[in-house]
Amino acid sequence: MSDHKDNRQDIAARIRELRDSAGETVEAAAAGLGIKPELLAAYESGETDVPISALYEIAGRFGVDLTDLMTGKSPNLQHYCVVRDGKGPEVERYPGYRFQSLAFGFANRRFEPLLVTLDPEKNPEIKLVTHPGQEFNLVLSGRIRVILGSSSVELAHGDSIYFDPTLPHGQLALDDVPASFLTIILHDKEPLC
């Protein structure tokens, strides 16, 4: 079994356990999440990849941190969190789109910093998602195309974009070369200061 499939099955089991622990049926939990019961059942069985936006919604619905869903462990650091190169937990959202949590151990995060790696051989097309909050992307290597609603923006190393992720959006590596970018997702639109 591949790492991607193992990870997807682990996350599926955690979602199912959270729902069971809350005493909710698939139908009730799906209604609370604003999705169809069939989609939640597909997430819980591991047959469908769970987008980051859905992971946030599920974590919020059941009162856990995103790290709980990704790793099965609760974050507990209060003052600072160091993540060594390559040591953050990784999730392959779908083939060719892998993200690594850069603050997984810090409790009560207001935003989520993630290192995203795009593999153009495994992910030849953009998958659009939406989620609440705000999002920032900074290209670290390669070139990417960012789709935002009906707009398309190409970014190279050092370029960045800040946007409203309630617009359907997605990223794709260009030039048949892997690309990586830092994304920072603000959980809500409340100002930090």
Secondary structure, 3 states (H helix, E strand, C coil): CCHHHHHHHHHHHHHHHHHHHCCCCHHHHHHHHCCCHHHHHHHHHCCCCCCHHHHHHHHHHCCCCHHHHHHCCCCCECCCCCCCCCCCCEEEEECCEEEEECCCCECCCCEEEEEEEECCCCCCCCCCECCCCEEEEEEEECCEEEEECCEEEEECCCCEEEECCCCCEEEEECCCCCEEEEEEEECCCCCCC
